[in-house]
Amino acid sequence: MVSAEKRLEKRNFTALLNSFIDYSLRSPSSTNIHPNARWQQNGITVAGGNRQGNGINQLSDPLGLYVDDDQTIYVVDRANHRIVEWKRGATSGQVVAGGNGQGSGDHQLNNPRDVIIDKERDSLIICDTSNRRV
């Protein structure tokens, strides 16, 4: 027989899990695409596109991205261990996190994988994979 305490623990865990699932489904990064939306047949480059490299107009193994409300794009530039912000129409980006070589310091990243923006707290939330930290 399952004790009342165990049932309560399971119920609390289930509620917590459901709140995470509900949050991810309603995440601010979710985009509603109209069912009758039409797409251009030819794409355009909005970040990088100047060969692989570590210049401010280059990317090396871009992995994740986040597009905010004003269409600023935040690119996870994995092999350069940085997050680069690209304003709409810009020809080069601005490093907003990392970019100080691969490492574990507070000012460094090590193979970042993804990024989101918390506008309420004016914060980047970065999955810094090889440092095993967020």
Buried (B, 14 or more C-beta within 10 A) or exposed (E): EEEEEEEEEEEEEEEEEEEEEEEEEEEBEEEEEEEEEEEEEEEEEBBBEEEEEEBBBBBBEBBBBBBBEEEBBBBBBBBBBBBBBBEEEBEBBEBBBBBBEBBEEEEBBBBBBBBBBEEEEEEBEBBBBBBEEE
